[in-house]
Amino acid sequence: MGLPTPGWKLIDPHANSIAEGVLFEGDGPNMEHWLVMIVCRGERTKRPELEDFIPHQKAFQNSLEALQEMNELVALTWNGRGTVAVMNDIQGRKITNDAMINGARAAGMSGSGNAIIVVAPKVSIANL
């Protein structure tokens, strides 16, 4: 696995490669004012089935709408809420909720799981 690239990308999971599957991308928050943390949690314990997403589709629709409006922090949080629900990851939900309670402006599980992304204003670092 290589180093993370700047910004974010929404990838079509059915594409042959990440480069071919980029649907949306953005620069991400201004690093001068924001802290982005990646909480690595090891490998996923299960791979979700397509049917697992159906009851949680509203969260993913909200995330897509936020992305289309270029509101990436809201999109991250909605996508993360949907992903922890699909994965039935209670610990992941707790980590993201605790981050938000303690000053993060966005927190959610990555789309492919199992990492948690937390975005907070640098002035909130003492609380996290």
DACORZI-V424277 format. One record per residue. SS is DSSP state (helix for helix, strand for strand, loop for the rest). BURIAL is # if it has 24 or more other C-alpha atoms within 12 Angstrom, else .. Layout:
# DACORZI-V424277
ss:SS burial:BURIAL
ss:SS burial:BURIAL
This chain:
# DACORZI-V424277
ss:loop burial:.
ss:loop burial:.
ss:loop burial:.
ss:loop burial:.
ss:loop burial:.
ss:loop burial:.
ss:loop burial:.
ss:strand burial:#
ss:strand burial:#
ss:strand burial:#
ss:strand burial:.
ss:loop burial:.
ss:loop burial:.
ss:loop burial:.
ss:loop burial:.
ss:loop burial:.
ss:loop burial:.
ss:loop burial:.
ss:helix burial:.
ss:helix burial:.
ss:helix burial:.
ss:strand burial:.
ss:strand burial:.
ss:strand burial:#
ss:strand burial:.
ss:strand burial:.
ss:loop burial:.
ss:loop burial:#
ss:loop burial:#
ss:loop burial:.
ss:loop burial:.
ss:loop burial:.
ss:loop burial:.
ss:strand burial:.
ss:strand burial:#
ss:strand burial:#
ss:strand burial:#
ss:strand burial:.
ss:strand burial:.
ss:loop burial:.
ss:loop burial:.
ss:loop burial:.
ss:loop burial:.
ss:loop burial:.
ss:loop burial:.
ss:loop burial:.
ss:loop burial:.
ss:loop burial:.
ss:loop burial:.
ss:helix burial:.
ss:helix burial:.
ss:helix burial:.
ss:helix burial:#
ss:helix burial:.
ss:loop burial:.
ss:loop burial:#
ss:helix burial:.
ss:helix burial:.
ss:helix burial:#
ss:helix burial:#
ss:helix burial:.
ss:helix burial:#
ss:helix burial:#
ss:helix burial:#
ss:helix burial:.
ss:helix burial:.
ss:helix burial:#
ss:helix burial:.
ss:loop burial:.
ss:loop burial:.
ss:loop burial:.
ss:helix burial:#
ss:helix burial:#
ss:helix burial:#
ss:helix burial:#
ss:helix burial:#
ss:helix burial:#
ss:helix burial:#
ss:helix burial:#
ss:helix burial:#
ss:helix burial:#
ss:helix burial:#
ss:helix burial:#
ss:helix burial:#
ss:helix burial:#
ss:helix burial:#
ss:helix burial:#
ss:loop burial:#
ss:loop burial:#
ss:helix burial:.
ss:helix burial:.
ss:helix burial:#
ss:helix burial:#
ss:helix burial:.
ss:helix burial:#
ss:helix burial:#
ss:helix burial:#
ss:helix burial:.
ss:helix burial:#
ss:helix burial:#
ss:helix burial:.
ss:loop burial:.
ss:loop burial:#
ss:strand burial:#
ss:strand burial:#
ss:strand burial:#
ss:strand burial:#
ss:strand burial:#
ss:strand burial:#
ss:loop burial:#
ss:loop burial:#
ss:loop burial:#
ss:loop burial:#
ss:loop burial:#
ss:loop burial:#
ss:strand burial:#
ss:strand burial:#
ss:strand burial:#
ss:strand burial:#
ss:strand burial:#
ss:strand burial:#
ss:helix burial:.
ss:helix burial:.
ss:helix burial:.
ss:helix burial:.
ss:helix burial:.
ss:helix burial:.
ss:loop burial:#
